[in-house]
């Protein structure tokens, strides 16, 4: 399984960006997806996750109401719509997928995700 995240860039405070995470290779059909982020000098943290059906989503408290995760199963792609961005959202954003044996996992623990994208940088200027 290969995951590729893209869509990052530079945006002003209050602006919006949409990140995408495309899966290729031996795709994990029906697996959930998650987004994490890592700011300079900080640990990688959970942003949110989505069940592959798209019916259930979960978010870290600081992004609730501003970020939305959605799926396009036909394209094997997951999106992270980020609105009302703040400087503290500046980070490298990673998408992740759990292993086949636990493909429904949507929690916040990094160790439970087996596949990671390369990350895309989001910079929010003040």
C-alpha positions in Angstrom: 0.0 0.0 0.0 1.3 3.4 -0.9 -0.3 6.6 0.3 0.4 9.9 -1.2 -0.7 13.1 0.5 -0.7 16.4 -1.4 -2.4 19.8 -1.4 -0.4 21.6 1.2 0.8 25.1 0.8 1.0 28.6 2.2 -2.2 30.3 3.3 -3.1 33.3 5.5 -4.9 33.0 8.8 -8.6 32.4 8.2 -7.9 30.8 4.8 -8.7 27.3 3.6 -6.9 24.3 2.1 -7.9 20.9 1.0 -5.5 18.0 1.3 -5.9 14.7 -0.5 -4.5 11.3 0.3 -4.5 8.9 -2.6 -3.9 5.2 -2.1 -2.3 3.0 -4.7 -0.6 -0.4 -4.9 -2.1 -3.2 -2.9 -4.9 -1.1 -1.5 -6.5 -1.9 1.8 -10.1 -2.1 0.6 -12.5 -1.0 3.3 -9.8 0.3 5.6 -10.2 3.5 7.6 -7.9 6.5 7.0 -6.5 9.0 9.4 -4.7 12.3 9.3 -1.9 13.3 11.6 0.3 16.4 11.7 3.7 17.2 13.1 4.7 20.8 13.9 8.4 21.6 14.2 9.9 20.3 17.4 6.6 18.6 18.4 5.3 15.0 18.4 3.1 13.8 15.6 -0.4 14.3 16.7 -3.8 12.9 15.6 -6.0 15.3 13.6 -8.9 13.1 12.6 -10.0 9.9 11.0 -12.8 8.4 8.9 -14.3 5.0 8.4 -13.9 3.9 4.8 -17.7 4.1 4.4 -17.5 7.8 5.3 -20.3 7.3 7.8 -18.2 8.0 10.8 -15.6 10.7 11.4 -13.5 11.6 14.4 -11.6 14.8 15.2 -9.1 16.2 17.6 -10.7 18.9 19.7 -8.7 21.8 18.3 -9.9 21.2 14.7 -13.5 20.3 15.4 -15.8 22.6 13.4 -13.0 23.7 11.2 -11.7 20.5 9.5 -13.8 18.0 7.6 -12.7 14.5 6.4 -14.4 12.9 3.5 -13.8 9.9 1.2 -14.1 9.2 -2.5 -14.1 5.4 -2.6 -14.1 5.3 -6.4 -10.8 7.2 -6.4 -9.5 5.5 -3.3 -8.9 9.0 -1.9 -9.5 10.7 1.4 -9.7 14.5 1.8 -9.1 16.9 4.6 -10.9 20.1 4.1 -9.4 22.7 6.4 -11.2 26.0 7.0 -10.5 29.0 9.2 -6.9 28.0 9.4 -4.7 29.3 12.3 -1.0 29.7 12.6 -1.0 26.8 15.1 -2.2 24.6 12.3 1.2 24.9 10.6 2.7 21.5 10.3 3.5 18.6 8.0 0.3 16.7 7.5 0.4 12.9 7.0 -2.3 10.4 6.0 -2.2 7.0 7.4 -4.0 3.6 7.1 -4.2 0.7 9.6 -3.1 -2.8 8.7 -5.4 -5.3 7.2 -5.8 -7.1 10.5 -7.2 -4.0 12.1 -8.5 -2.2 9.1 -11.4 -0.6 10.9 -9.3 1.2 13.5 -10.1 4.9 13.7 -8.3 5.8 16.9 -5.6 8.3 17.7 -2.7 6.0 18.4 0.1 6.3 15.8 1.3 2.7 16.5 -2.0 1.3 15.2 -1.4 2.6 11.7 0.9 0.6 9.4 0.9 2.7 6.3 1.9 6.4 6.0 2.1 8.9 3.3 5.1 11.1 2.8 3.5 14.3 4.3 2.6 17.6 2.9 3.5 20.9 4.4 0.8 23.4 5.5 2.0 26.8 6.5 -0.4 29.4 7.9 0.9 32.9 8.1 -0.3 35.4 10.7 
